[in-house]
Amino acid sequence: MDVITGGTGQVAGGTRPQTGPALETHGLTRSYGARVAVDSVELLVERGVVLGLLGPNGAGKTTLIRMLSTVLRCDAGSFRVAGVAHTDPVRIRRAVGVLPESAGYPRGQTCEEWLTLHARLFGVRRRDARALAARLLGEVGLEDRRRSLIAGLSRGMRQRLGIARALVNDPEVVFLDEPTLGLDPFGQRQVLDLVTRIAREHGVTVVLSTHVLDEVEQICDRVVILNRGRVVADGTMAEVVRRAAAPREGRLEVPADHRARALDTLAAHHVPAEPGANGHLGMVRLELPGDVAPEDSSAAALRCLLDAGVPVLGFSVEGGRLSDAFLRVTRGDGDE
Ligand SMILES: Nc1ncnc2c1ncn2[C@@H]1O[C@H](COP(=O)(O)OP(=O)(O)OP(=O)(O)O)[C@@H](O)[C@H]1O
């Protein structure tokens, strides 16, 4: 069980630096025996960003989060979180909130007791701690569960309670390690809405580790993809998709008696194409390069067909999504 507290310090604020990036790492490295889990990671994350941290199983996401939240020591390299150097872990702990991958919850405590305890661990006075617990329970939609035992909460409620705990010290950076794991679609939606809201209302930087690429597309401003401990993609969604040059698939519909001509024309213009597989005699599948804007590559393909006198009945483009880029940069690597 990971329990991260600020020890005897006070709730973050006042003395903490407010300038500079939220996260900065240089050559950050960690091995387990011979296995290099995080390998020379360089990151610069501005404040207020919701960062999606992606990677196949065993890519190093949890190890990276555990180092940045000072649960785990790094073997080499350096980092700053909220402007605080890694050599000052106590101050980093005051500036961060964490929802660990597998958080342990005391089943015999009520939600309010548990949050109050964590607020007290960060130096909040008893009465203020109870008020803070009540406010946070309201923020995560658990106000009516204030006096409920944690044992009676659903998994989604526990995750939201865990997020409330991660906010108890008014952190500048929040790490959420797979917060929607095992939740049904409704629970996932609630957690994602909550993450968006805390980023906006608390102005915190959020690092969200997940395997659900849709989630990243929905709520993240930026994405970092790790593979075998290394950063293999870093940027906005559009940048990552473009740099990964994930090819897009075009679906073309022409009159059946024009298909052969359409295929010949595309081949003559170096556009890879083949008959569509769905039995429709006028369908053609073509591959468009991922490093060119889809409007431009589609326009070029359509122009050569029209110049050759091929009537185009329909055209659509698929691909170019984060999932395409993810598969391309990780090439199906992973522990399993
Ligand atoms: N305590 C440990 N002892 C030995 N090896 C470990 C330990 N923790 C992680 N590893 C190994 O380090 C590598 C990175 O693991 P890590 O859990 O950081 O990856 P991850 O991206 O979070 O994976 P997942 O998505 O499956 O949670 C993996 O090869 C893993 O097997």
PDBQT file of the ligand as one rigid body, heavy atoms in Angstrom, charges set to zero:
ROOT
HETATM    1  N1  LIG A 401       9.296  -4.041  -7.643  1.00  0.00    +0.000 N 
HETATM    2  C1  LIG A 401       9.749  -4.487  -8.819  1.00  0.00    +0.000 A 
HETATM    3  N2  LIG A 401      10.699  -5.426  -8.888  1.00  0.00    +0.000 NA
HETATM    4  C2  LIG A 401      11.186  -5.881 -10.061  1.00  0.00    +0.000 A 
HETATM    5  N3  LIG A 401      10.771  -5.420 -11.258  1.00  0.00    +0.000 NA
HETATM    6  C3  LIG A 401       9.813  -4.488 -11.260  1.00  0.00    +0.000 A 
HETATM    7  C4  LIG A 401       9.259  -3.980 -10.053  1.00  0.00    +0.000 A 
HETATM    8  N4  LIG A 401       8.330  -3.030 -10.375  1.00  0.00    +0.000 NA
HETATM    9  C5  LIG A 401       8.321  -2.981 -11.728  1.00  0.00    +0.000 A 
HETATM   10  N5  LIG A 401       9.203  -3.848 -12.257  1.00  0.00    +0.000 N 
HETATM   11  C6  LIG A 401       9.477  -4.034 -13.697  1.00  0.00    +0.000 C 
HETATM   12  O1  LIG A 401       9.823  -2.761 -14.212  1.00  0.00    +0.000 OA
HETATM   13  C7  LIG A 401       9.224  -2.577 -15.494  1.00  0.00    +0.000 C 
HETATM   14  C8  LIG A 401       8.336  -1.338 -15.446  1.00  0.00    +0.000 C 
HETATM   15  O2  LIG A 401       7.235  -1.606 -14.611  1.00  0.00    +0.000 OA
HETATM   16  P1  LIG A 401       6.112  -0.531 -14.291  1.00  0.00    +0.000 P 
HETATM   17  O3  LIG A 401       5.177  -1.135 -13.319  1.00  0.00    +0.000 OA
HETATM   18  O4  LIG A 401       6.747   0.746 -13.941  1.00  0.00    +0.000 OA
HETATM   19  O5  LIG A 401       5.416  -0.394 -15.729  1.00  0.00    +0.000 OA
HETATM   20  P2  LIG A 401       3.982   0.155 -16.104  1.00  0.00    +0.000 P 
HETATM   21  O6  LIG A 401       4.141   0.902 -17.379  1.00  0.00    +0.000 OA
HETATM   22  O7  LIG A 401       3.390   0.904 -14.951  1.00  0.00    +0.000 OA
HETATM   23  O8  LIG A 401       3.173  -1.188 -16.355  1.00  0.00    +0.000 OA
HETATM   24  P3  LIG A 401       1.604  -1.512 -16.245  1.00  0.00    +0.000 P 
HETATM   25  O9  LIG A 401       0.951  -0.695 -17.306  1.00  0.00    +0.000 OA
HETATM   26  O10 LIG A 401       1.541  -2.962 -16.499  1.00  0.00    +0.000 OA
HETATM   27  O11 LIG A 401       1.156  -1.117 -14.850  1.00  0.00    +0.000 OA
HETATM   28  C9  LIG A 401       8.478  -3.859 -15.803  1.00  0.00    +0.000 C 
HETATM   29  O12 LIG A 401       9.308  -4.667 -16.594  1.00  0.00    +0.000 OA
HETATM   30  C10 LIG A 401       8.242  -4.471 -14.446  1.00  0.00    +0.000 C 
HETATM   31  O13 LIG A 401       8.167  -5.875 -14.567  1.00  0.00    +0.000 OA
ENDROOT
TORSDOF 0
